[in-house]
């Protein structure tokens, strides 16, 4: 069975995030959509042109443009725009992915040590 990504979002953290609360409902929804996509793809960022990100996040270009400005203005995640390429990154997601990778590596190491002991 294929692994299905699980996104842990603490409802209190989400609702009490003052910076996120200053954003419009559309921006909050797009940020959640972006985080879900990042989790599904095991990535900490998404990048592309304004048009391609709008398609990815299932919104129109105008809403995405506003969301980019609001997220950057309120310091939510990292939003960069250079050379026609927009990148949204989520430091929390990067930390979660790093912790998951470290857990997998530790488990693999323990399993390898266990196999070596059994073959002796």
N, C-alpha and C positions, 0 to 999 in steps of 0.2 A: 504494500500500500504506500502511495506517495505521501511524503511529508507535507502537511498543510501548515503554512505559517500562522502563528498566533501573535496577535498584536495586543500587548498589555497596555491599556490606557487607564490610569487611575482617574476615575470620574471626578474626584475632588480636585486633583491636580489640573485637570482639563477645565473644570468650571471655575476654579479659583485663580487661574492664570490671568493676572491683571492685564498683561500685554495682549494676550490673545482676546480677552474680553473687549478690548478697544477696537478690534477689527470687526468688519461687517459680517453678517451671517454667511454671505457668499464666500468671503475669504476664509472664515473658520472651516467651512465645508470643504473648500479646495485644499486647505492644509491637511485636513483629515484624509481626504482622498489621496493626496500625495504620500502621506505616511503609510497608508494601506498599500499603495503600489510599491513603495520602497520595501515594505515587509514582505510582500509577495515575491519580490525579485531578490531578496536578501541584499539590498543595497542601502546606502545611507544618503543617496542623492539621486536627483533626476535632472536631466539636462536636455536642452533642445531649443529650437526656435520658438518664438511666441506661439506660432501656429501649431507646431507639433506638440508642444506641451498642452495647449488648449484641447487638442484632440485626445491626448493621453488622459487628461483630467476631466474630460467630458464636459467642457464648458465653452463659452465663446471667448474670443480674443480680448474683448473689452473687459470681461470679468477677470480674466487672468492678469491683464495689465494692472488693474486696480489691486488685485491680490498681491502682486509683486511689490507694488509701492507700499501697501499696508504692512505686509510682513517685514519688509526691510525697515520701514519707518518705526515699527514697534520692536524691532530686534528679535523677531521670532525666527529660529533657525538661522540659516545663512542664505541670503539671496544675492547672487551676483549676475551681472549682465555685461558681457563683453563680446564684441565682435559679432553681434547678432545671436549669441548663444546665452541662454538663461539657465542658471543652475540653482536649484533649491536643494539645500542639504540640511540634515537634521542631526545635530551632535548627539542627541539621546539615542537615535537609531544606530549611529556609529559605535557608541559605547555598548549597546545591546549586542550588536553583531560581533564585536571584539570579544565580549564575555562568552558568547555562544561558541565562537571559534576556539577559545581557550579551553572551554569545557570539553569540546569534541576532541581536542588534541590530548588533554589529560586522560580522557576515557580510552582513547586509542593506545596511549602509552601504557596504561594499566593493563589493558587487554593483551598487549604485546608481551609485557612482563609475565603475565599469567600463563600465556602460551609457552614462553621459554622455560618457565618452571615445570610445566607439565611434560615437556619433551625431554627433560633431563633424566 
